[in-house]
Amino acid sequence: ASAAIKRYVGLGNALNATALNAIGTRYVCLLNATELEAIDPPSLKLASLDPSACSQETKNILYEKAKTAFSDQHRFPAYYELILPYLGGAPAADLKALSQDNVNMNVSTFVTLRRDSLMSLTPPEVQGLLGLNLPELAQWQYRPPVRQWIQVQKQSELDKLHIGLTGGTQEGYINIITPRFPAPSSAPLGTVAMAFHLLPALLLSFLTVSILS
C-alpha cells in the first residue's frame, strides 16, 4: 500500500478527496510528512479519515490541514463535529479556545488529546471542554493521562469541580530560606586566612567536647 501511494504521488497525481477516500483510515498513517503537506486542505471536507492510530507528527499535520479546511465553520456548532477526528493533533491554545464553546467533549476523546496540550489545560478549561461529561473524568483519575494531569493541578482547584478528584498538589508548604553569608571578599584577607587556618582545630575541639560530654 505504501509503495502504491508513493507511485501514485510520484507520477504527479494530487492527494485530492478521491485519493484520500481511497487511502482511507486504513492506510492514512502510511503517508509521510511530505505527502501529508501536499494535501489540499479543502479535500478533507469530502474525505472520511480517522488518524487516531497514526503518529503524533501525522496527527499534528492533519489537524492543521483540517483546521484550515473547516475555518469557515469555526463559529458554528457543526465545527466541533467536523474537527473532532483530528483533535489528537490540536495545540493547547486551540483546546483552550474550544473550551469556551460548550462542546461537551467525550472523556474517551479527551484522553487521546496531544499529551503536552492536555497537560497545559487548567481545571476550569477541562470543565469547559467536557461540559456534561465532566463527572465521567472521575472514572479515569487513576489512569494515564488523567492521573498525570491531576498531579500537576492544585487540589483546591480540583475540589471546585466537585467530582471527587484527589491527588493534586497541596497548598501551604513552608518555604525554607537559605541564610546569606557575607562574601569572603568583604573581610580582610588576613582575617579570612586566619579563620581557615584555625577551622580544623576548632572542629577537633568541638568533637572532643561532644564525645566527652
GUTORPA-534707 format. One record per atom (N, C-alpha, C, O): residue in one letter; x, y, z. Coordinates in pm, whole numbers, plus 32768, in hexadecimal, padded with zeros to 4 digits. Each point is the difference from the previous one (the first is absolute). Layout:
<pts>
aXYZ/...
</pts>
This chain:
<pts>
a80547F878000/a7FAC80798000/a8057807E8000/a7FE480607FB9/s80857F9E8097/s805B80728006/s804380177F79/s800D80727FD3/a801D7F227FEB/a8041800B7F7D/a7F9E80357F98/a802680507FAA/a7F5D7F85805F/a7F9B802F7FA1/a7FE680958011/a7FF180497F9E/i800A7FE480E0/i7FEA808F801B/i807480527FCB/i7FEC80677FC0/k808F7F6A805B/k807680497FD0/k800380067F67/k802680657FC6/r7FB37F2D7FFB/r7FFD7FFC7F6D/r7F9880627FCB/r801980477F9E/y7F747FBD80A3/y7F9380587FD7/y802C8092800A/y7FEC804E7FA3/v80507FD580CE/v802D808A8015/v807780207FA5/v800A806F7FCB/g804E7F2E8023/g807680147FAC/g7FDE801E7F6F/g804F803E7FB8/l7F3D7F95801C/l7FD5801A7F77/l7FBF80897FF2/l7FCE80247F95/g8033802880D8/g7FCA80887FF9/g7F6D800C8021/g7FC5806A7FEC/n7FFF7F2B8045/n7F7280048023/n7FEA80448087/n80527FF2805C/a7F4280587FAF/a7FE38049807B/a7FB97FA68066/a7FB57FA57FDB/l8064807680A5/l7FB87FBA806A/l7F7F804D801B/l7FF180458065/n7FB17FAC7F3D/n7F818045800C/n7F9D7FAA804F/n80257F998037/a7F5D80927FCE/a7F9C7FB8804F/a7FEF7F707FD0/a7FF17FA58052/t801180457F2C/t7FF17F797FCA/t80727FA6802D/t7FEB7F8E8029/a808E80A87FCE/a80767FB28029/a7FFE7FE68096/a80207F91802C/l7FBC80D48023/l7FFD7FF08091/l7F987F98802A/l80187FB2805C/n7F76804E7F63/n7F9A7F9D8020/n802D7F747FD8/n7FDD7F9E8042/a807280597F53/a80357F7F7FD6/a80687FCF8065/a80067F898020/i804B80D58011/i80647FDD8067/i7FB97FDC8082/i801D7F9B8040/g7F8480BB7FE5/g7FAC7FE68075/g804B7FF98083/g807A80118005/t7F3B7FD78066/t803A7FF78086/t80647F8D8009/t80608007804D/r7F897F907F66/r80567F8A8009/r8090801E7FDA/r805D7FC8803B/y7FB780917F64/y808780187FCE/y803280908012/y806F80207FD7/v7F4180368066/v8029808C800C/v8080800E8051/v804D805E7FEA/c7FCA7F478073/c807980088052/c807F7FE17FB2/c806F80168031/l7F827FB67F55/l80757FE17FAD/l8038807C7FBB/l80717FFE7FCF/l7F41806D802D/l802D807A7FBD/l807180408050/l7FF7800F807A/n807480177F40/n806D80448045/n7FE580958006/n7F9D80307FC8/a80BC801A807B/a7FEA808F8015/a7FF4804C7F7D/a7FAC80597FF5/t80A67F857FA9/t7FFC80467F7F/t7F7A7FEA7FBB/t7FC5805D7FC9/e800A7F27803A/e7F807FE17FC2/e7F8C8043804A/e7FA280317FC1/l80677FD280C3/l7F988042804F/l7FF980957FE3/l7F94803A7FF4/e80E280048000/e800480907FE5/e7FC880207F76/e7FD580707FE7/a802D7F2E7FC0/a7FCF80157F77/a7F687FFA7FF6/a7FC780217F98/i7FF77FB680D4/i7F6D7FF87FFE/i7FC5808B7FF8/i80268059804D/d7F7D7FBB7F59/d7FBA807F7FF5/d7F928002806C/d7FA67FAC7FFB/p806080B18067/p7FA180008070/p7F6E7FEC7FDA/p7FBB7FB28043/p801180917F55/p7F727FEB7FDD/p7FDC7F6F7FE3/p7F8B7FDA8008/s80D87FD47FD5/s7FE57F747FE2/s7FCB7FB6807B/s7FB67F9F7FF3/l807180918083/l7FD37FBE807B/l7F6B80128017/l7FC37FB5804D/k800280AD7F73/k7F6F8014800F/k7FB27F8B7FC5/k7F907FE3802B/l80AB7FDA7F71/l7FBA7F947FBB/l803C7F788020/l7FD57F9B7FC9/a808D8063808E/a80427F818024/a7FD57FD4808B/a7FDB80538054/s80297F2C7FC2/s7FDD7FC98083/s807B7FBA8039/s801F7F8F7FDB/l802780B6807F/l807C7FCB8038/l7FFA80008098/l7FBB8051803E/d808E7F527FFE/d800F7FFC8091/d80927FE1801F/d80277F8B7FFF/p802A80DC801C/p808E7FEA8017/p80257FDE8091/p8074800E8027/s7F2C7FC78029/s80197FE9808F/s806C7F98801A/s804080038069/a7FD57FA17F39/a80657F978014/a808780277FC5/a805F7FB18006/c7FAC80C67FC1/c807B802B7FBE/c8063803B8062/c7FE380128076/s8095800C7F57/s806780408051/s7FD3808D8026/s7FA680387FC2/q809A800080A4/q7FDC8087802B/q801D80657F93/q7FB680617FF1/e80B57F8B7FC4/e8020805D7F93/e7F9180027F98/e7FD9806A7FD0/t7FF37F1F800D/t7F937FF87F9F/t7F8480458035/t7FBD804A7FB7/k80237F9F80C7/k7F8C8041803D/k800E80987FFD/k7FA180487FE1/n80D77FE88040/n801880918003/n7FEA803F7F77/n7FBF80687FF4/i80787F597FA5/i7FF580377F78/i7F707FFD7FD1/i7FCE80637FC9/l7FEE7F2C804C/l7F767FF57FD2/l7FA3805E804C/l7F9E80327FC9/y80817FE780B7/y7FAC805E804B/y8008808B7FC2/y7F9A80427FED/e80DF7FEA7FF3/e800F80857FC5/e7FBA80087F78/e7FC680677FDE/k80407F2B7FD5/k7FBA7FFC7F7F/k7F68800A8016/k7FBB804A7FBB/a80147F6880A6/a7F708000801B/a7FD280878037/a7F94802F7FDF/k80BE800E8074/k7FDE80838038/k7FEE80667F91/k7FA580528003/t80B47FA87F9A/t7FF5805A7F8E/t7F847FDD7FAB/t7FB880597FD3/a80327F26801A/a7F8F7FD47FAC/a7F79802C8038/a7FA780277FB5/f804C7FD380D0/f7F7F801F803E/f7FFC808A8042/f7FA8801B8051/s80B7803A7F8B/s800780848040/s7F8280527FEB/s7FDE80538055/d7FDD7F977F3C/d7F87804E7FE5/d7F8B7FD48058/d7F9880438004/q80797F4D8043/q7F987FCD8059/q802180178093/q7FB87FD18059/h80B480787FC0/h803580098087/h7F9D80388065/h80047FD98075/r7FA5807F7F62/r7FA2803D805D/r7F797FB88004/r7FA08033803C/f80587F5A7F87/f7F837FB57FFE/f800D7F808054/f806E7FCA800B/p7F2580078030/p80057F858051/p80387F887FB5/p803C7FA7803D/a7FB080567F40/a802E7F8D7FB1/a80987FF57FFC/a80367F957FE2/y801080D8803D/y809380007FF7/y803D7F928056/y805C7FBB7FD4/y7F73803680A4/y803A7F9C805B/y7FF67F737FC5/y80617FB48006/e7F2C80297FC3/e7FEF7F7B7FC6/e805B7FEC7F87/e80307F917FE8/l7FE880DA7FCD/l80557FF67F8A/l80937FEF8026/l80497FB37FC0/i7FE2809380A7/i808D7FFE8028/i801F7F8D805F/i80747FE18017/l7F247FE08020/l800F7F998067/l80637F907FDC/l80527FDE8055/p7FAA7FE87F33/p805D7F927FE2/p8093802A8003/p80587FAB800A/y7FC280D77FEF/y808980307FF5/y803380428081/y807180328003/l7F407FCD8067/l80248047807B/l807B7FC78046/l803980428056/g7FEF7F457F86/g80787FC6803B/g807E804E7FDD/g806A7FE8803B/g7F8D80747F67/g807380527FDC/g7FF080928025/g805080547FD6/a7F497FCB8078/a7FE3808D8020/a805F8037806A/a80197FBE8064/p801E80BB7F86/p8055803F8066/p7FAB80328074/p7F86800B7FF5/a80BC8013807A/a7FB98029807A/a7FAA807C7FE9/a7F9080088032/a80A380597F82/a7FB6807D7FEA/a7F797FE77FC0/a7F9D80418023/d805E7F607F7F/d7F827FE37FBC/d7F9E7FB8805D/d7F8780187FF9/l80AD7F92805D/l7FAA7FBB8060/l7FC880618068/l7F8D7FF58029/k80C6806B7FFF/k7FD280658060/k7F8F80537FC3/k7F9E80218043/a80707FFF7F3D/a7F96804C7FBC/a7F837FAA7FF2/a7F908033800F/l80817F4D7FD5/l7F907FA67FF1/l7FB47FED8083/l7F887FE27FFF/s80BC80308071/s7FC07FEE8082/s7F96806B801B/s7FB17FF3805D/q804F80767F52/q7F9D806A8010/q7F827FE97FAC/q7FA380508003/d805B7F417FB2/d7F957FEB7F9E/d7F997F978027/d7FAD7FD97FAD/n80567FF880D0/n7F9C7F9E802E/n7FF77F877FA4/n7F947FDD7FD0/v80DD7FE28018/v80037F917FA0/v7FDD7F798040/v7FE27FA07FB8/n8021805780CE/n7FE17F828044/n80537F8B7FC9/n7FCA7F9B7FD5/m80B88076802F/m805C7F9A7FCD/m7FF47F7F8052/m7FF58005807B/n800D7F897F42/n80017F7F8045/n80877FEA8043/n8067802B7FCC/v7F997F9480A7/v807D7FE48046/v80587FA67FAA/v807B800C8004/s7F4A7F9B7FAE/s804D7FA97FA8/s804F80507F99/s806B7FD57FD4/t7F61809F8004/t8049805A7FA7/t8068804E804E/t807180137FD1/f7F6A801A80A5/f805A80508055/f80847FB8801B/f806B803D7FFA/v7F8E7F428024/v807A7FB68025/v80587FE27F87/v80707FD08011/t7F61804B7F75/t80537FEA7F89/t803980837FCA/t803F80007F96/l7FAB806D80B1/l803780817FD4/l80987FFE8009/l803B7FAD8046/r800280AC7F73/r8091800D8004/r802C80138091/r7FCA80568046/r80987F5C7FE7/r80237FFF808E/r802A808A8034/r7FD1802B806A/d8085801B7F4D/d802C80838030/d7F8D80648002/d7FFE80598055/s7FA47F997F4F/s7F8C80597FFD/s7FA67FE58078/s7FD2805D8043/l80157F237FD7/l7FAA7FDA8071/l803A80328084/l7FB780348055/m80CC7FBB7FBD/m80418026807D/m7FFF80978016/m8013802E8070/s7FD6801F7F27/s7FFE8092800C/s7F788036802A/s7FF38077801F/l7FA77F347FE1/l7F79802D801F/l7FEB80108097/l80317FAF804F/t7F8680B87FD8/t7FDD8016808C/t7F7D7FB8801E/t7FB67FDD7FA4/p802C800B80DD/p7F807FC18022/p7F8680487FC5/p7FA77FBC7FCD/p805080C98037/p7F8E80427FC2/p7FF87FE67F69/p7F927FF37FCA/e80E180067FF3/e80007FE67F70/e7FD57F717FE2/e7FB97FE87F9E/v80707FBA80B5/v7FD47F767FEF/v7F697FF68016/v7FBA7FB97FB7/q8016808F80AD/q7F7080048018/q7FB680387F87/q7F967FCD7FDB/g80A1809C7FE8/g7FC3803B7F8A/g7FFF7FA17F89/g7FA17FFE7FB3/l80C97FB2803E/l80077FA07F92/l7F9D7F8D8013/l7FB77FDC7FA3/l80487FEB80D5/l7FAF7F888018/l7F6D80208018/l7FA97FB17FDD/g803D80C1805E/g7F7580288016/g7FB07F97804C/g80227FDD8071/l7F757FF17F52/l7FA87F9D803F/l80487F7D801D/l7FD27FB28054/n809D80357F6A/n80487F838012/n806B8007806D/n80487F9F8017/l7FC380D2802D/l806780138066/l7FFF7F93806C/l806B7FCE8023/p7F2080098014/p80017F9A806A/p80477F7E7FD8/p80347FB98056/e7FCD80277F29/e80417F867FD3/e809780048012/e80427F997FFE/l7FF680E08012/l8091800D8011/l802F7FB9807F/l80717FD18006/a7F378029805F/a80247FBF807F/a80227F6C7FEC/a804E7FC8804C/q7F777FF97F4F/q801B7F737FE5/q808C7FEA7FC7/q80337F907FFF/w800B80DD7FD3/w80857FF87FC5/w806D8035805C/w807580037FD8/q7F69802680A1/q8061804B804F/q807B7FAF802A/q8064803B802A/y7F977F427FCD/y80767FAF8023/y80427FC47F83/y80577FAA800B/r7F7F80857F81/r80377FCC7F83/r804080717FB1/r7FD380728006/p80987F6D7FAE/p803C80677FAB/p7FA580227F8C/p7FB57FA97FD4/p805080D27FF8/p80528070802C/p7FBC8057806B/p80398063802C/v7F4E7F777FFC/v7FB780538061/v804B80078085/v800480698040/r80387F267FE9/r804880008080/r807180647FFD/r8014804A8060/q80387FB97F34/q806F805F7FF5/q7FCD80907FFE/q8040805A8039/w7F4F7FBC7F87/w7FC780877FFE/w7FD5802B808C/w801A80728028/i7FA77F358022/i7FD5801F8088/i807680278058/i7FF6805D8050/q80787F5C7FA2/q807380138058/q804380887FF1/q804B802A8058/v7F9C801B7F39/v803D80847FEE/v7F9C8071801A/v801E80747FE9/q7F6B7F698047/q7F9B80658020/q7FFB80188096/q80227FA8804F/k7FB380CE7FD9/k7FEB801C808D/k7F827FB7802E/k7F9980037FBD/q80707FBC80B6/q7F8E7FB58031/q7F87805B8017/q7F8E7FD77FED/s808E80A4803D/s7F92805E8019/s7FB2801E7F80/s7F8780158004/e80C07FEC7F88/e7FBD80177F81/e7FB27F847FD3/e7F94800B7FC7/l80A47F7E8055/l7FBA7F847FDF/l7F817FF38052/l7F9B7FCD7FCF/d806A805F80AE/d7F8A7FF78057/d7F8B80517FC9/d7F8C7FDE8018/k8093808C7F9F/k7F9680557FC9/k7FB07FBA7F92/k7F94802E7FDA/l80A27F647FF3/l7FB87FB57F99/l7F927FA9803E/l7FA17FDA7FBC/h806D800880C5/h7F997FB5804B/h7FE47F767FC5/h7F8D7FD57FFA/i80DE7FE77FD9/i7FED7F787FCD/i805A7F9C8049/i800C7F8C7FD7/g803480A18096/g804E7FA58053/g808C7FE07FD1/g80377F988025/l800680BE7F8B/l808A7FE87FD3/l8061801A8073/l7FF680668044/t80687F3F7FD2/t806480108069/t808B7FE57FC7/t800F7FBF7F99/g8056807580AE/g808A7FEA7FD4/g8045807C7FCE/g80737FF97FD4/g7F48807B8031/g803F807D7FD6/g806180338069/g800A7FC8806D/t803E80A17F72/t80618038805D/t7FB9804E806E/t7F9F80487FE8/q80937FA78092/q7FC680458073/q804480888011/q807680107FE3/e7F3E804F804D/e803780858018/e8026800F8092/e7FD37FB28055/g808080B47FC9/g8025801B808A/g80887FCC8029/g80207FFB8076/y80337FDF7F28/y80867FD48022/y805380748035/y7FEF80727FD5/i806D7F718088/i805980668037/i807C80097FA9/i80447F9B7FEA/n7FD980DA7FE6/n807980147FB0/n8079800E805B/n80018051805D/i80647F607F89/i807C8008804E/i805E80617FBD/i80277FED7F8D/i7FFC807B80BB/i805880687FC9/i808D7FE88031/i80197FF98078/t80417FF97F2B/t808D7FEB8023/t803F80848028/t7FFE805F7FB1/p803C7FAA80CA/p803D807F802B/p807780257FA9/p804A7FAA7FD1/r7FC680D4801C/r807180327FB0/r80748024805C/r7FEE80468064/f80877F8A7F79/f8077801F804C/f8050806A7FB6/f7FFC80067F85/p804E804C80C5/p805280677FBE/p80657FC07FA2/p80387F96801E/a7FDF80A97F73/a80637FCE7FA2/a808A800A803E/a801C80618047/p803B7F3E7F9F/p808780048039/p804880817FE3/p8052802E8050/s7F90800E7F3D/s804880797FD9/s7FDC80768059/s804680658000/s7F4A7F8F804F/s7FD7806F8054/s80538009807F/s7FFB80678044/a80527F317FDE/a805580028078/a809180117FD5/a80247FDA7F91/p802E805E80C5/p808E800D7FE0/p803C7F787FE3/p7FDB7F9D803E/l8082805F7F64/l803C7F817FD8/l80447FBC8074/l80007F858009/g803B80C78050/g80447FC58072/g7F9F7FB9805C/g801E7F948033/t7F6D80A87FE2/t7F9A7FC38056/t7FCB7F7F7FC4/t7FEE7F9D8046/v7FFA80667F36/v7FCF7F887FBA/v80657F908008/v7FDD7F8E801C/a80A080927FCC/a806A7F9A8005/a800B7FC5808C/a80127F87800E/m7FE480CC8059/m80087FCF8089/m7F8C7FA38020/m80117F9B8044/a7F7880887F8B/a7F8A7FAE801A/a80107F767FC4/a7FE17F9D8041/f804F805B7F44/f80147F7E7FC0/f80707FB18044/f7FFC7F858005/h806880C38030/h806F7FBE8044/h7FD27FC18083/h802D7F948024/l7F7980B08024/l7FD37FD18082/l7F8A7FA07FF7/l7FE07FBE8063/l7FE080387F29/l7F877FAF7FF2/l80147F6E8028/l7FAE7FCC804B/p80BB7FEE7F85/p80117F738029/p800D7FF08096/p7FC87FA3803B/a808480B98005/a80127FF58091/a7F7E8017804A/a7FE47FBD8063/l7FCD80A27F6E/l7F80801D8041/l7FA07F8A7FF2/l7FBB7FDD8060/l80417FE47F2A/l7FAA7F8D7FEB/l802A7F8B8058/l7FAC7FBB8039/l80DA802F7FD3/l80337F938053/l7FDB80148092/l7FDB7FA28046/s803080DC7FE7/s7FDC801E808B/s7F6C7FE98018/s7FD97FCA8068/f7FD4805E7F38/f7F6E7FEF800D/f7FDC7F6C8008/f7FAE7FD98053/l80917FD47F57/l7FE37F718000/l802E7FBE8081/l7FBD7FA78035/t80B780847FFF/t80337FC6807D/t7FA3801C8074/t7FE27FA88051/v7FF080D67FB7/v7FA38025806B/v7F7F7FB27FF4/v7FC77FD58064/s800A801A7F21/s7F827FB87FEA/s800C7F6E802D/s7FA47FCA803D/i80D07FF77FA4/i80137F738024/i800A7FEF8097/i7FC47FA68039/l808A80B38008/l80157FF88090/l7F7F801B804D/l7FEB7FCB806D/s7FBF80897F5A/s7F8580228046/s7F977F927FED/s7F91800A8034/
</pts>
